[in-house]
C-alpha cells in the first residue's frame, strides 16, 4: 500500500512547525513510518541549493530554476521511494510555495511555473495540503519575535500580501486537495482544525 504525501504551506510566520510535530507524533503512534522533510531542501544536494536560494541575491528565474532543481532531486531520492514503500511523507512546503513566492511575490510567469511543475513532478501532487492562512501583519509580528530573517522573511508586507493571495488562488483552483486552516487562532484551536480534517479522511 502506498503511503500518503502531506504538505504544510503558508506565509512565513504562520506557525506550521508545531503542528507538523504533532502530526508526526500522531502518525508514529499509529505505527506508521513517517518521513519528515522540507523544501527547499530534503536531500544533501537540495540543502546546498537551499543555502544559495535563501541567502544569495538572484533574479526570479534563477530562484525558480534552483528550487525546481532541488525539488527534482528531492522527489527522486526521498519522496517517491518513501511513498512506494508505504511511508507517510510530511513536507514543510512544496510546489505551492513556488507558485506563491515566485509567482505571487515575485510576479514570475505562471505559464513557465506550470510547465516546470509538469516537467519536474509529472502528476505527483500531495494527497493533502494544509494551508495556514493569516494576515501578513500578524505573521510579521511572530517572525520579529522568533529569529533573524532570511532574504524572503525580510520582505515587506506588500510582498507577503501577494504571496498570501497566490496561495489562496492555488487553494481555490484545487479545493479538493487543500485544507484551509485559520492560523491566526490559538495553537489549540489550530490543532483542532487539523484534527477534524484528518478525522474526516479517516486518517486519525
N, C-alpha and C positions, 0 to 999 in steps of 0.2 A: 504494500500500500504506500502510495506516495505521501510525502509529508505536506505540510501547509507552509505557505510563504506569507508572512505578516509584516507589514511595514508601518512605521510611525513617521508622520510628516507634520510640518508646521513651521512657522517662522521661529527664528532663534529666540529663546526665552519662553517658549510655550510650555515647557515642563514635561517633556516626553520621557526623560530618563527614569524618573521614579516609577512610572507606570510600565515601562519596559521591564524594569527589575521585577515588579510584581507579577507580570505575565510570565516571565521566565520561571519564577518560583512556582507558580500555579501549574504550568505545563510539566515541570520536572516532578512535582508532587504526584502528577497523574501517571508517571512512569515513562514519559516521552523523552526522546533525545531532542535536545534544543541546541541550535547553533545561533549564537548571538553575534551580530556583525554590524557593520556600519558603512555608509557612503558619505563622501568619498572615502575609499579605503577598503579594508576587508581582506586584502592579501598583501604580502610584502611589496609587490610592485605597486599596487594601488595605494598603499600607505605612503610610498615615496612620492607618488603623484599628488596625493592629498597635501603634503607639505608645500609643494610648489603652488598648488591651487589656492590654498588658504593664505599664503604669505607673500607671494611674488606678484607684482603688478603685471597684467596681461590684458589683451582685448577680449571681448566676449566670445569670439570664435575660438580662440586658443583655450579659454576656460572650458568651453563646451566640448572641444575635442579631447582635452585632458580627462574630463570627468567621464566621458563615454569610453575612453581607452581603459581607464581603471575599472569601469563597470563591466566591460567585456571580460577582463581577467577575473573579476570577482564572480561573475556568473559561471564561467567555465571551471574555475578552480574550487569554488566554495559552494555557491548556491545550488546549482544544478546537481552536483554529486550528493549534497545533503538531502535534497528533496527526493532524489531517486532511491536513497536507502531508507526513506521513511522519516527522516528528521524534520522537525519544525524549525523554520528559519525565521528569526526575529531581526529585522534590519532597521536601523536608525537612518532613515531617508533612502530613497531610490530615485527612479526616473521622474516622479512627480516633482521632486525638488529641483531638477534641472529645468523643467518647464516653468516652475515658479520663480527661481532665482535668475537664470539666464534668460528665459523667455519673458517673464513678467518684469523682474527687477532691472535687467539689462536691456530689455526690449529687443532681444535677439529673434531672428526669423523663426516662427513656429513651424513653417514648412520644412526647414532644414532639421529642426529638432525632431519632427515626426519621421523624417527619413532616417536619421541616425538611430532613433529608437527602434525602428524596424530592422535596420542592418545589424545592430548590436544584440538585440534580445529577441527578435522574431515575435512570436506570440506570447512570450513569457510576460506575465503581469502578476502582481501579488494576488493572493486569494482574498486578502482583506487589507485595507489601508485605513488606519486611524489617523484622521486629520484633526490635529489640535488647533482650534481656531480661537484667537483672542485679539483684541485691539493692539496695534503696534506700540502704543504708548505704554501699556501695561507690560508688554514684552521688554521694552527698553528699560523700564524700572527694574525688572527682575535681573536682566543682564548686568546692569550697572552694579548691582549688589553681589554678583556671582563671580566674575572673573575678568581678566584683561581680554578685550575683544580682539578677534582676528579681523581681517580686512572686510569680511562680509558683515560681521556683527557690528562693526563700527559705522556702517552706512546710516543715513538719516531716516527719519520716519517716513518720508515720502517714498523712499526705496522699498521699505517694508510694507507700506500700503499697497504698492503694486505687486509685491510678492504674494501678499495675502489674497488679493483679488485674483491672481493667476491660479493659486491653489484652489480657490472656490470655483473658478471656471472649470478646472480639471475635475473637481468633485461633481459638479453639475452635469458634466459630459459623460461621466461614468458612475452614476449613483449606486449601482448595484455593488460595486467594489469598495466604496468608501463608507466609513462610519464617521460622521461629523461629530466631534467632541467639543463641547463648550469648555475651553481650557481656562477661562477667567474665574472659575469657581474654586472652592477649596479642594485640596487633593482628594479628600474622602469622596466628595461629590463626583469628581472626575473619575475616580476608580469605580464608582457605582455605574456610571455611564458605560465604561468599558465592560464591566461585568455583565450588564444587560445585553450588550452586543454579542458577547461570547456565548451567553446562555441561549439567545435566540438561534444561534447557529449550531447549538448542541456541542460546543467545544469546551464548556466549563460546567 
